[in-house]
């Protein structure tokens, strides 16, 4: 099957893009790498009247450090991160996640912004950036705002974009050297969509941390305060204190009734915790 007919334009500046989105009639879609939108167009799951190619907007391709945060433009590719062409304030966490996304041709074209806006529950960036405490910058003509990623991703394939609004980029806070990071995904084979994702960002010295269970049927399950997963305390011995029953109970409360599925998710999260307890360098995300 081929896409239904649509118009194609390539704005050359951010202001021109925002004006075009605001003034356009009918259904408008933005495209960068096309790794999500392309198949949807071919299957006619979406039939836009206008497709706007945003790769010609320089602002969306930039990566920069602002204070203690890394700002990645929406059109930064997975390969840009994997190959170290952008700064990394996360001690290699971003690079390791990027390197395990699908296959190299996908990473060459796929973008951080496209992944977040598509909001596939199995997408790596959705879970990883929530665990890292990242935020998104959003804009429409005459207005800008910022949201935590966990508030931006509202459901499976659903995000909190307002009419006429686009994703400008994502802000990833620096990861202090003492902060432990673990990210594991379960796939049938390497390169395929994940069936379960576990991610943790833990600071044993401060006794704080975040944990995420991803690849659910809806948005990732976030433990903004991960202490209940560790018997109420996150210390240097956090790996030994991980409580799988607490994670299982949270999944059950979130509506996951299948005990086998819960077991897989809890096991993957436990592997992420064990990975976080290992010394650097960080291993690539596991595929089991």
N, C-alpha and C positions, 0 to 999 in steps of 0.2 A: 504494500500500500504506500502511496505517496501523500504528502501534505495537501490539504486544501489550499487554494490560491490565497496569497496574502501579499500586502505591500511590504517593502524592505527599505529602511533608511538607516544611515550611519551618522548620528550627530557627532560633531567634532569638539564639543565642549560640554562641561557639566551644565551650564546655564541653558544651552540649546537643548540638551536632553531633558531637563526638567520642564522647560517650556513645551516641548513636543509631547511629553507625557501628559501634561496638564491640559493641553488643547486638543488632543487626539479624540476622534470620534470612534466608537466601537471598541472592540476588544484588542488590547495592546499587550504584547509580551516583549521582554528584554532578552537578548541572547549575548553570551560571551563565549564560553567554550563550547556550549551546545551539547554537553554530555548527558544532560537530563532533558532539556527541551527538544533536542533533535529527535530522539526516539518517540517522544510524545507527539510531535508534529507528524511523523511518519505514520503513526498508528491512529492519527486523528483523534487522540484523546484531548487535544486542544486545537482549536481552529481560530486563531487570531485574525483580525483584519489587518493589523500592522505589527511587524517585528522590527524592533529597534536594536541594531548592533551597537553595543556600548564599548567595544574594544578600541574605538577611536577617541575615547575620553581620557586624556592623560591623568586626571585626578584619580581615576579608578584603578590605575595600574601602579600607583606609587606605594611604597612601603617605607615607613619612617619611624623613628623613636621619638615619642613625646613624653618627657618626664620618665616615669617608671612603667610606661606602657608601649607596646609595639602596635602600630596602626597599620593594618593591611588593607589596601584598597580592594574593592569587590572583585576586580579582575586579576588579582595576583593568582597565579596558578599553583597547583599542588607541586609541580616540578620546580617552580621558583623557590619554594620553601625547602623541598627535598635537596636541591642542589646548593643551598646556601646563598642564593642570590639576594636574599632579604635578611635583615638583622634577625637575631633570635635572642630574646630575653628569657627564654624558658629552659635554658640548660639542655637544649636538644630535644625537648618534648615535642615541639611542633614538627621538627624535621623527621623524627621517628614516626609520628602519626602519618605525615604526608607520604613517606616512603612506602607505606604498606597499603595505600589506597589503590585498589583495582590493579591495573596494569600500566606500564609506562606510557603508552599512547594516550590513555585516559588522563594520566597525570600531566602530560604535556599541554593539554587543552583545558581540562577541568579547572574551575576556579573556586576559591573559598566562598565568594559571594553567591555563586550559582548553587553550590552545595547547601548553603544555609537557607536560601530562599526556597529551594525545592523541598527542603525539610523532610527528606526520606528518613524514616526512623532508623534505618540501617546505615545511614551516612556517618562516616568517621568524625567529620568536623562538628556535627550536631552534638554528639556526646562529649567529645574531647574538649571543645570550647566551653561548654557548660561546666565541666569539671575544673577547667582552668580559671573560671570566674570572668570570662570575657564578656564584652558588651558590643552591641552593634550601633553604628551611626546611620541614621535614616534621614532622608530629605525629600521634600516636595517643594514646589515653587513658593518661596517666601517663608519656609518653615524647616527647622531642623530639630531632631530630638535623638535621645540615646536610650537604649533599653538593654538590660542584661539578656544574654542569649536565651536563658530559660524562660523569659517572658516574651521573647520574640517568636520562639517556636511554640505554637499553641496546640499543635496536634500533628497527626500524620499528614504530610504534604500541606500543612496549613501554618501560616505565619501572620504576625500582627501588622502587616502593611496596610496603611490607610489608602484610600483612593488617591491616585496621583503620586504616590510615595515610592521611593526606590531605596535599596540598600547601598550606602556609600562604601562601607568597610566595617572592619571588626577591630576592636581594641583588646589586646591580650596583655594582662598584667604580667610584670616580671615575676619569675619564679626564683625566690631566694635559694641559695645553694643548699641550705639546710632542709628545704622542703622536698619531701619524697613524692615521686610521681610514678604511677603505674597505669598502663593502658593495655588491655587484652580484648581481643575479639574472637568469637568462635565462628568459623566458616566451614562449609563443606569441603572447600579446597581454597588455597590461596588465590586471591583475586576476585572471589565471588562476594556477594552481599553477605553481611554478617547476620547470624541468627541470634547472637547475644553479644553485648559489649559491656565491659566493666572498666571504670576509670576512677582513680583516686588521686587527690592532691592533699597531702597530709603534712602538717608542721608539728612534729613531736615536741619540739622545744616550747612552742606556744600552746600545745594541747588542742589545736584546732584542725579542721580539715573538711573537705568536700568529697562526696562520692556520687557516682552516677551509674545507673543501670540503664543501658540503651538497647536499641533494636527491639523495642516493644511495639505493640500495635498503635500506640499513641506517642506522646512526647516522652523523652527520657524521664526516668524516676530520679529526681535529685534529692540527695541528702545534703542540704546546705550546711547543716551541722552534723558531721558524720560520727560524733561521739557515741550515739546509741548503737552503732555497729561494732563498737569496741568496748562494750561493757561500761560505757559512760566516761571513758578516759582514753585519750590518744597520747601515748608516750613512746619512748624508744622501743618498747616491746609490742608495738601495735599489731604486728603480724601474728603474734601468738594470741592476742586478745580478740581477734576478729570473730564475731558472732554471726554465723551463717543463719541461725534461727531468726535473728532480728531482721536480716535482709529478706528472708522468706516471708516473714509476717508482713513486712512493708509491701512486698509484691502482692500478697494476698489481699491486703487492704486496698491496693491500687486496682484490683479487679482481675488479676491473673489467677484464674481458678485451677489451671492445669498444673498439677504437682510436678510432673516431669519437666515442663517448661520452666517452672520456678527453680527446680534443682539445677538446670543448665545455667540459668542466669546467676544464681548464687555461686556456683562453681567458678564461673568466669570472673565474677567480682572478687572471689577469694584469690584467684590467680593474679589479678591486678594488684591486690594488697601484697601478696608475696613478692611480686615484681618490684613494687615500691620499696620493699625492705632490702633489696639487693643494692650493692654499691654501684656507682656509675662506672663505665658508660652505660646508658640505658639500652636495653635490648630492643629489637624491633618488636612491635605488637605481635603477639602470638596468634596463630590461626590453628585451631584444633578441630 
